[in-house]
Amino acid sequence: MRHVLQTAFRGFTTLTPYPWNGEHHYAPDGPSCFSELPHHVVQRGHNRQAVFAADEDYQRYLADLHELKDAFGVKVYAYCLMTNHVHLLMDGSG
């Protein structure tokens, strides 16, 4: 999922939805992803700058999200678009 989001939404910083091992958001042997479990994904603008300047920006993001979720088999359960970041609840079992 992370690769899909980073490719699809350039200009965002994606905070990884990987398990917390007490020190990093990565397992000791590298990142892991559980496609059957929902993930809370947060994408922020670079340096937390605004990424949506107009209503058209929000609409374009949602259109791209709809297209790419189908193309990559991702389920999106919920989303929240803020001025400088996005919250997605999604999994890869779609």
N, C-alpha and C positions, 0 to 999 in steps of 0.2 A: 504494500500500500504506500509506503513512504516514497518509493521511487515514482509511483504514479502521480502522487501529489506534487512532488518537487518538479517533475517534468511538466505537469499540466499547469501549474500555477507559479510560474517564474516571478521573482520579485518578493515572494513570501519566504519566511524562515519557518520551516516545519519543525515543531518540537516533537520528538519521536515518541510514539505510543508504546514503548518497550517496557518490560518489567523493571521495577526499581530493585537494585541489589544492595541498597544501603549507601552506595557511594556514587554510582552512575546509573543512567537509564539504559544500561546495557548489561546483558548477561556476561559472565567472565569470558566466554568463548565467542563473543560477538553479539550483535543484535539478534533478537528472536521476535517472531510475530505469530500470534495465534489467530489464524484467519477465521476460526469459528466463534471467536469472542469479540464483542463490540469494543472498539477503542475510542477514547476521547482524544481527538487530534486537534491541536491548536496551531494555527498558522498566523504568524505576525509579520507586519511590514518590517522592512529593514530598519534597524534602530528604532523600532516601534513607531515608525512614521505612518501617516495615513495611507491606506491603499485604495480606499473608495472615496473619490472626490465628488461624484454625482450619482444620481439614481441609476443612470445607465451603467455605471461600473458594477453596482450590485446585481443588476439584471444580467449583465454579461457573465459574471462569476457563476450565477445560478444556472445559466444556460450551459456553460462549459462543464459545470459539475454534473448536470443531468446527462450530458452527452458522454462524459468520460466514465461515470459510474456504470453505465450500460456497457461501454466498450471494454472495460476492465473487470466486469463482474463484481462490483463493489456495492454493498447495500448501504444506503445513507438513511439512518433512523431519525436524525435530527440535525439541525444546523442553526447557528446564530451568527449573523454577519454584523460585526461592529466596525466602526470607522477605521481602526488600525489593526484589526485582527479578526480571525474567524474561528469558531468552534464547530467541530463536526463530530457526530457520534456515528461510527460506521464500522463495518467489518468486511472481510474479503470473501464471504461465502455466497455472494450474490450470483 
